Amino acid sequence: MWRWKLNNFKELLNFLHQKQNTIENVGLCIGKLVKIIWEKEQIDKSGSLASLRRIPEIPLKPIERIEDQICNLKKQGYKVVFDKTLRTAYRLVVGLGSSNVLETSLTLHHIFGIPYIPGTALKGVVRMVSFWEIAKDRKEGLEDLQEQLYEDDLYDSENEDIVKHKLLFGTQGFKGLLVFLDAYPEINEDQEIFELDIMNVHYKSYYGDKGDPGDWENPNPIIFLTVKRGIPFKFYVLFDEFRANRILENNDILENQKGEKNQKKEILKAWIKKILEEWIHKPDDLENLLKGWIESALKEFGVGAKTRLGYGIFEGDL
């Protein structure tokens, strides 16, 4: 077969970008095929990764598949509360520390072979923004607050925002009402979306507790791939309106709560009813709340790895 005729990684990348030999999934080739070649000979990764710049033709369009998925979810009672396209303001790298034959990694979809942002990653950073908004007005420790947000009991005597947080993001015993879909880039075939970057370890022995730092040590550059600046990503967040209505009608969510007094449960019921009715009948309130969280999450904190260095930051109008 053709794969056994590839002598090195550079030849593989050249093969990927030849029109007559277009391969549908770059991620599969890099993650699996390279391993076969790696075991047969040495690979000059620093020289060959630089040639990987674009994604070949994508026969399966992820954005179209997502739109079909949203149509199906709407039939099940979900409602779109966030639907925006934002562009990378700097480089983006998700999954940098994941296991990979190339030492560093970049999350590529196992079907489409393109970089994407998992919905769980987006949910995590948005949940963090909500957490810090609650924490800034609290007196107790952050660990206690974090435990409280994960507890099954939705009741909090001091802060109604905690109830909202638990309803939207969930707890250990309750599935949240928000659904974060994977974010895919809106790209054309053969569009250049990758950019080469390095992590340069100057004092390897010092960081390994094997000696003092000194200029006599040789730098140890680590080459890795990133998504370059200016690539548009499509973000979708949905609200489970069907379950919200069920909670209003049946109060099923209250049956297993830990509140000992009936008065507590009555207050909890009133809070949940008030909150859910506002989200259902005044969707702008929920959309504005979520919009503020996502704006802070993507424009200030970033998503993925190396966010403190500016990676994973997005720009665009919300």
Residue pairs with C-beta under 8 A, 6 or more apart in sequence:
2 21
3 33
3 36
6 12
6 15
6 33
6 37
7 37
7 41
8 37
8 41
8 43
8 44
8 48
9 34
9 37
9 38
9 43
9 44
9 45
9 48
9 49
10 44
10 47
10 48
10 51
12 29
12 33
12 34
12 37
13 48
13 51
13 52
14 51
15 21
15 23
16 22
16 23
16 26
16 29
16 52
16 56
17 51
17 54
17 56
22 56
22 57
23 29
23 56
24 56
24 57
24 58
24 59
24 60
24 113
25 110
25 111
25 112
25 113
26 52
26 55
26 56
26 108
26 113
26 114
27 108
27 109
27 110
27 113
27 114
28 110
28 113
29 113
30 52
30 102
30 108
31 100
31 101
31 108
34 43
34 101
34 102
35 101
37 43
38 101
45 102
45 103
45 223
46 221
46 223
49 102
49 196
49 223
49 225
50 196
52 194
52 225
53 192
53 193
53 194
54 190
54 191
54 192
54 193
54 194
55 113
55 114
55 187
55 189
55 190
55 191
55 193
56 189
56 190
57 189
57 190
58 112
58 113
58 114
58 189
60 111
60 112
62 109
62 112
62 114
62 116
62 184
63 184
63 186
63 234
66 181
66 182
66 184
66 234
66 236
69 181
70 78
70 80
70 181
70 236
70 238
73 179
73 238
74 80
76 242
77 240
77 241
77 242
77 243
77 245
78 179
78 238
78 239
78 240
78 241
78 242
79 238
79 239
79 241
79 283
80 236
80 237
80 238
80 239
81 178
81 237
81 238
81 239
81 283
81 286
81 287
81 290
82 235
82 236
82 237
82 287
82 290
82 291
82 294
83 235
83 236
84 234
84 235
84 294
84 316
84 318
85 186
85 232
85 233
85 234
85 235
85 316
86 232
86 233
86 235
86 298
86 314
86 315
86 316
86 318
87 229
87 230
87 231
87 232
87 233
87 314
87 315
87 316
88 227
88 228
88 229
88 230
88 231
88 233
88 312
88 313
88 314
88 315
89 229
89 299
89 310
89 313
89 314
89 315
90 229
90 310
90 311
90 312
90 313
91 195
91 197
91 226
91 227
91 228
91 229
91 310
91 311
92 115
92 117
92 226
92 227
92 231
92 303
92 304
92 311
92 312
93 106
93 197
93 224
93 225
93 226
93 227
93 304
93 305
93 306
93 311
93 312
94 106
94 107
94 115
94 116
94 117
94 118
94 121
94 303
94 304
94 305
94 312
95 105
95 106
95 107
95 304
95 305
96 104
96 105
96 106
96 224
96 304
96 305
96 306
97 104
97 105
97 305
98 105
98 107
99 105
102 224
103 222
103 224
104 199
104 222
104 223
104 224
104 225
105 224
106 115
106 224
106 225
106 226
106 227
107 115
107 116
107 117
107 118
108 114
108 115
108 116
109 115
109 116
109 182
109 184
112 184
114 184
114 185
114 187
115 185
115 193
115 227
116 182
116 183
116 184
116 185
117 182
117 183
117 233
117 303
117 304
118 182
119 179
119 180
119 181
119 182
119 183
120 180
121 303
121 304
122 180
122 183
122 235
122 297
122 303
123 169
123 178
123 180
125 297
125 298
125 301
125 302
125 303
126 180
126 290
126 293
126 294
126 297
127 165
127 169
128 297
128 301
129 293
129 296
129 297
129 301
130 165
130 168
130 169
130 293
131 145
131 146
131 149
131 165
133 161
133 293
134 145
134 149
134 159
134 161
134 162
134 165
135 142
135 145
137 159
138 145
138 159
148 156
148 162
149 162
149 165
149 166
149 169
149 171
150 171
150 172
151 171
151 172
151 258
152 171
152 172
152 173
152 174
152 256
152 257
152 258
153 257
153 258
153 259
154 163
154 166
154 167
154 171
154 174
154 253
154 257
154 268
154 272
155 163
155 257
155 258
155 259
155 264
155 265
155 267
155 268
156 162
156 163
160 271
160 275
163 268
163 271
163 272
163 275
164 275
164 289
166 174
166 176
167 174
167 176
167 177
167 272
167 275
167 276
168 176
168 177
168 178
169 176
169 178
170 176
173 256
174 253
175 243
177 239
177 240
177 243
177 244
178 237
178 238
178 239
178 240
178 290
179 237
179 238
179 239
179 240
180 236
180 237
181 235
181 236
181 237
181 238
183 233
183 234
183 235
183 236
184 233
184 234
185 193
185 227
185 231
185 232
185 233
185 234
186 232
186 233
186 234
187 193
187 231
187 232
192 228
193 227
193 228
193 231
194 225
194 226
194 227
194 228
195 225
195 226
195 227
195 228
195 229
196 223
196 224
196 225
196 226
197 223
197 224
197 225
197 226
198 221
198 222
198 223
198 224
199 221
199 222
199 224
200 219
200 220
200 221
200 222
201 207
201 219
201 220
201 221
201 222
202 213
202 217
202 219
202 220
203 213
203 214
203 217
204 217
204 220
205 211
205 217
206 212
206 213
206 217
226 311
233 314
235 294
235 298
237 290
237 294
239 279
239 283
239 286
241 280
244 276
244 279
244 280
245 280
246 252
247 253
247 272
247 276
248 273
248 276
248 277
248 280
251 269
253 272
254 265
254 268
254 269
254 272
257 265
257 268
259 265
259 268
278 285
278 286
279 285
279 286
291 318
294 318
295 318
297 303
298 313
298 314
299 313
299 314
299 315
300 313
301 307
302 310
302 311
302 312
302 313
302 314
303 312
303 314
304 311
304 312
305 311
305 312
306 312
307 313
